[in-house]
Amino acid sequence: MQGILKKAIGGFYYVKCGDKEYECKARGSFRKSGKSPVAGDMVEISVPNDGFAAIEKILPRKNSLKRPPLANIDVLVIVCSTVNPSPNFTVIDKMTAAAINNDMQPIIVVSKNDLKNGENIAEIYRHAGFEVFVTSSDDKQEAERLKSFLQGKTSAFTGNSGVGKSTLLNLLFPSLNLETGIISQKLGRGRHTTRAVELFELDGCLVADTPGFSTMELQMYKMTDKDNMQYCFPEFEQYLGECQFTSCAHICEKGCRILQAVKDGDIEPTRHQSYVAMYNEVKDIKAWQLK
């Protein structure tokens, strides 16, 4: 039978086939191949008369992420808060770039708008061409707009610990009743209330809540080609090919059209700063190091 893998915990995989969910083990061949089933995978399973069902085959993936471990995602919902914790633009921009690089649509949700106005954050990403939602715990209208956007799609909610992913999901889908965390006053960030990736079928949406994170390594997201980095920033696209030098890296070169757009206010400075940081992170990686 074919089905979708909903979650993986402690070596057990929970696969939904039709109206029934099966607790499965994975064949040993997966360990040998180094390719493990992850939430969102479409898989083939066998169901014996006695004993555990088994995952026999992982069907071809549309895309995948290593952290959080997910496959076949349409929309990556990147949640950032206005305060407690304050937005980390480098991490947000790495996630938007990783989504684009892995054939997912990134959208931005600015949370805790009731604690501090988030329009300045939202405007950065609207200016860059992203779909943006500004939410608070009492704004049901914006939550409904987001919920409508996610209809019929497989989406993953991700972002730094403490930004309010679980709170937002509870607002969108009250039946979930996810555990929410307390912000550490000492660290200024949240505790990890989500410990495993799980897909939920809710009101016509397939949604993954994911563990929070605070850093991101580009190698984990197949982003190691410095020359490809420019294509992960959609606001750069209209200026590519207009630089004075064809080998322009858009860092500090003379006659760079991207740098001119930043100077003219057509590209947000924080976005370009993130691009430079990401370019420098991967520019010296050699092919043998990736192996």
C-alpha positions as CSV (number, residue, x, y, z in Angstrom):
1,M,0.0,0.0,0.0
2,Q,1.0,3.6,-0.5
3,G,0.6,6.3,2.1
4,I,2.1,9.4,3.7
5,L,4.5,9.3,6.6
6,K,3.0,11.5,9.4
7,K,5.8,11.2,12.0
8,A,8.8,9.3,13.1
9,I,9.6,8.6,16.8
10,G,12.2,6.3,18.3
11,G,12.6,4.1,15.2
12,F,8.9,3.8,14.6
13,Y,7.2,5.4,11.6
14,Y,3.5,6.3,11.5
15,V,2.1,6.0,7.9
16,K,-1.5,7.0,6.9
17,C,-2.9,4.9,4.1
18,G,-6.5,6.0,3.2
19,D,-8.4,6.3,6.5
20,K,-6.0,4.0,8.5
21,E,-2.7,4.7,10.2
22,Y,0.0,2.0,10.5
23,E,2.9,1.8,13.0
24,C,5.8,0.7,10.9
25,K,9.5,-0.2,11.0
26,A,11.9,0.6,8.2
27,R,13.8,-2.0,6.3
28,G,17.5,-2.4,7.1
29,S,18.3,-1.5,3.5
30,F,17.5,2.2,4.3
31,R,20.3,2.2,6.9
32,K,22.7,0.9,4.4
33,S,21.7,3.5,1.7
34,G,21.9,6.4,4.2
35,K,18.4,7.6,3.1
36,S,15.9,7.6,6.0
37,P,12.2,8.1,5.7
38,V,11.1,11.5,7.1
39,A,7.7,13.2,7.7
40,G,6.0,14.1,4.5
41,D,7.5,11.2,2.5
42,M,5.2,9.2,0.3
43,V,6.1,5.5,1.0
44,E,5.1,2.0,0.1
45,I,4.5,-0.3,3.0
46,S,3.8,-4.0,3.5
47,V,1.3,-5.2,6.2
48,P,1.8,-8.8,7.4
49,N,-0.8,-10.8,9.2
50,D,1.2,-10.6,12.4
51,G,4.1,-8.3,13.5
52,F,4.9,-4.8,12.5
53,A,4.1,-3.2,9.1
54,A,7.3,-2.2,7.2
55,I,8.3,0.6,5.0
56,E,9.5,-1.0,1.8
57,K,10.2,2.0,-0.5
58,I,10.4,5.8,-0.4
59,L,8.7,7.3,-3.4
60,P,10.6,10.1,-5.3
61,R,10.6,13.4,-3.4
62,K,9.6,16.8,-4.7
63,N,12.1,18.3,-2.2
64,S,13.4,17.7,1.3
65,L,15.0,19.4,4.2
66,K,17.6,18.0,6.6
67,R,16.8,20.2,9.5
68,P,13.9,20.0,10.2
69,P,13.7,16.5,8.6
70,L,10.8,16.9,6.1
71,A,9.9,16.1,2.5
72,N,7.5,17.2,-0.2
73,I,6.8,20.6,1.3
74,D,4.9,23.2,-0.7
75,V,5.1,26.2,1.6
76,L,7.8,27.0,4.3
77,V,6.2,29.2,6.9
78,I,9.0,31.2,8.5
79,V,7.8,32.6,11.8
80,C,9.7,35.5,13.5
81,S,8.6,37.6,16.5
82,T,8.7,41.3,17.0
83,V,10.2,40.8,20.5
84,N,11.3,38.1,22.9
85,P,13.2,37.0,20.8
86,S,13.9,39.9,18.5
87,P,14.2,38.9,14.8
88,N,17.4,37.4,13.6
89,F,17.4,38.5,9.9
90,T,20.3,36.3,8.9
91,V,18.5,33.2,10.1
92,I,15.3,34.3,8.4
93,D,17.1,35.1,5.2
94,K,18.9,31.8,5.2
95,M,15.5,30.0,5.6
96,T,14.0,32.0,2.7
97,A,17.0,31.1,0.5
98,A,16.9,27.5,1.6
99,A,13.2,27.3,0.7
100,I,13.8,28.8,-2.8
101,N,16.8,26.5,-3.4
102,N,14.7,23.5,-2.5
103,D,11.6,24.4,-4.6
104,M,9.4,25.6,-1.7
105,Q,7.5,28.8,-1.4
106,P,8.7,30.8,1.6
107,I,6.3,33.0,3.4
108,I,6.9,35.2,6.4
109,V,4.7,35.4,9.5
110,V,5.6,38.2,12.0
111,S,4.2,37.2,15.4
112,K,3.6,39.1,18.7
113,N,2.4,42.2,16.9
114,D,0.3,43.0,20.0
115,L,3.5,43.3,22.1
116,K,5.4,45.5,19.5
117,N,4.4,46.7,16.1
118,G,5.9,44.5,13.4
119,E,5.2,46.5,10.3
120,N,8.8,47.6,9.9
121,I,9.8,43.9,9.8
122,A,7.0,43.0,7.5
123,E,7.9,45.8,5.0
124,I,11.4,44.4,4.6
125,Y,10.0,41.1,3.3
126,R,7.1,42.6,1.3
127,H,9.7,44.8,-0.4
128,A,11.7,41.7,-1.3
129,G,8.6,40.1,-2.9
130,F,7.4,37.7,-0.2
131,E,3.9,37.0,1.0
132,V,3.8,38.4,4.6
133,F,1.3,38.0,7.5
134,V,1.4,40.0,10.7
135,T,-0.2,38.2,13.6
136,S,-1.0,38.5,17.2
137,S,-2.8,36.2,19.7
138,D,-6.1,38.2,19.3
139,D,-6.1,38.9,15.6
140,K,-8.4,36.2,14.2
141,Q,-8.8,38.0,10.8
142,E,-5.1,37.8,9.9
143,A,-5.1,34.2,11.1
144,E,-8.0,33.3,8.8
145,R,-6.2,35.0,5.9
146,L,-3.1,32.8,6.6
147,K,-5.3,29.7,7.0
148,S,-7.0,30.3,3.7
149,F,-3.5,30.7,2.0
150,L,-2.5,27.2,3.3
151,Q,-5.6,25.4,2.1
152,G,-4.8,22.4,0.0
153,K,-1.1,22.7,0.5
154,T,1.5,20.9,2.6
155,S,3.3,23.5,4.8
156,A,5.9,23.5,7.5
157,F,6.1,26.0,10.3
158,T,9.6,26.9,11.4
159,G,11.6,29.6,13.1
160,N,13.7,30.4,16.2
161,S,12.7,28.9,19.5
162,G,10.2,31.1,21.3
163,V,8.8,33.0,18.3
164,G,5.3,31.5,18.9
165,K,4.9,28.8,16.3
166,S,2.9,26.5,18.5
167,T,0.8,29.5,19.7
168,L,0.1,30.5,16.1
169,L,-0.9,26.9,15.1
170,N,-3.3,26.7,18.1
171,L,-4.8,30.0,16.9
172,L,-5.2,28.6,13.4
173,F,-6.3,25.2,14.4
174,P,-7.8,25.2,18.0
175,S,-8.2,21.4,17.9
176,L,-4.4,20.9,17.9
177,N,-3.9,22.2,21.5
178,L,-0.1,22.1,21.2
179,E,2.0,22.7,24.2
180,T,3.4,26.3,24.3
181,G,6.6,27.3,26.0
182,I,7.8,30.0,28.4
183,I,10.4,32.5,27.3
184,S,13.6,32.3,29.3
185,Q,14.2,35.7,30.8
186,K,17.9,34.9,31.1
187,L,18.4,33.8,27.5
188,G,15.7,35.8,25.8
189,R,14.5,32.8,23.8
190,G,12.0,30.0,24.2
191,R,12.4,26.4,25.3
192,H,11.9,23.7,22.7
193,T,8.3,22.6,23.2
194,T,8.2,20.8,19.9
195,R,10.5,17.8,20.0
196,A,9.6,15.9,16.9
197,V,8.4,16.7,13.4
198,E,4.8,15.7,12.9
199,L,2.3,16.3,10.0
200,F,-1.3,17.2,11.0
201,E,-4.3,17.0,8.7
202,L,-6.4,20.1,9.6
203,D,-9.3,21.7,7.9
204,G,-8.0,20.9,4.4
205,C,-4.4,21.7,5.3
206,L,-1.4,19.4,5.8
207,V,0.7,21.1,8.4
208,A,4.0,20.4,10.2
209,D,5.1,21.9,13.4
210,T,8.9,21.6,13.9
211,P,11.4,22.0,16.7
212,G,12.8,25.5,17.0
213,F,16.4,26.4,16.2
214,S,18.8,29.3,16.6
215,T,21.4,28.7,13.9
216,M,21.6,27.3,10.4
217,E,24.4,25.6,8.5
218,L,24.0,26.1,4.7
219,Q,25.7,22.8,3.9
220,M,22.7,21.0,5.5
221,Y,20.4,22.7,2.9
222,K,22.4,21.8,-0.2
223,M,23.5,25.5,-0.5
224,T,27.2,25.2,-1.1
225,D,27.5,26.8,-4.6
226,K,28.5,30.5,-4.1
227,D,27.6,31.3,-7.8
228,N,24.0,30.0,-7.2
229,M,23.5,32.1,-4.1
230,Q,22.3,35.1,-6.1
231,Y,19.3,33.1,-7.4
232,C,18.1,32.5,-3.9
233,F,17.3,36.2,-3.4
234,P,14.3,36.9,-5.7
235,E,14.7,40.7,-5.5
236,F,18.1,40.4,-7.2
237,E,16.7,38.8,-10.3
238,Q,15.8,41.9,-12.3
239,Y,19.4,43.3,-11.9
240,L,21.3,40.1,-12.7
241,G,23.3,40.5,-15.9
242,E,23.6,44.3,-15.6
243,C,26.8,44.4,-13.6
244,Q,30.0,45.8,-15.2
245,F,31.8,42.5,-14.8
246,T,30.3,39.1,-15.7
247,S,32.1,37.5,-12.7
248,C,30.6,40.0,-10.2
249,A,29.9,38.4,-6.8
250,H,27.7,41.4,-5.7
251,I,29.9,41.9,-2.6
252,C,31.9,45.1,-3.1
253,E,32.8,45.2,-6.9
254,K,32.9,48.3,-9.0
255,G,29.9,48.7,-11.3
256,C,27.8,46.2,-9.4
257,R,24.1,46.7,-10.2
258,I,23.0,44.9,-7.0
259,L,25.0,47.3,-4.9
260,Q,23.6,50.2,-6.8
261,A,20.0,48.9,-6.1
262,V,20.9,48.7,-2.4
263,K,22.1,52.3,-2.4
264,D,19.0,53.4,-4.3
265,G,16.7,51.8,-1.7
266,D,15.4,49.2,-4.2
267,I,17.0,46.3,-2.2
268,E,16.8,46.2,1.6
269,P,20.2,46.5,3.2
270,T,19.6,43.7,5.7
271,R,18.8,41.3,2.8
272,H,22.1,42.2,1.1
273,Q,24.0,41.9,4.3
274,S,22.6,38.3,4.7
275,Y,23.5,37.5,1.1
276,V,27.1,38.6,1.8
277,A,27.3,36.6,5.0
278,M,26.0,33.5,3.2
279,Y,28.3,34.0,0.2
280,N,31.3,34.2,2.5
281,E,30.2,31.2,4.4
282,V,30.3,28.9,1.4
283,K,32.9,30.6,-0.9
284,D,35.9,28.6,0.4
285,I,34.2,25.2,0.6
286,K,35.9,22.7,-1.6
287,A,34.2,19.7,-3.3
288,W,36.3,17.2,-1.3
289,Q,35.1,18.7,1.9
290,L,31.5,18.1,1.0
291,K,32.3,14.4,0.5
